[in-house]
Amino acid sequence: MPAIAVELDCSQKTVRCWLHRFNHSGLQELDDLGRQGRKRRITEEERSRIIALVKSVPPGRLRWEPVGELWAFDESGPAE
């Protein structure tokens, strides 16, 4: 078992867990069990909105444009 753990770059405990799963139910038991942990507390729409906000330039923040000009952004858009 130590050689398998070294080859797979994981712990011996992980190798034992996978071997027990295989011995119990065969190859189908080695499929991904799905994700664990807490379920999302926001909707997909809220998540998309947050991502869009993170990618946007905050109002009043200066930003360099590809042509080398400096623009100041506010709610109405770029101003020179």
Salt bridges, closest charged atoms under 4 A:
GLU29 OE2 - ARG21 NE 3.86
ASP32 OD2 - ARG35 NH1 3.35
GLU44 OE1 - ARG40 NH1 2.83
GLU44 OE2 - ARG47 NH1 3.50
GLU65 OE2 - ARG63 NH2 3.43
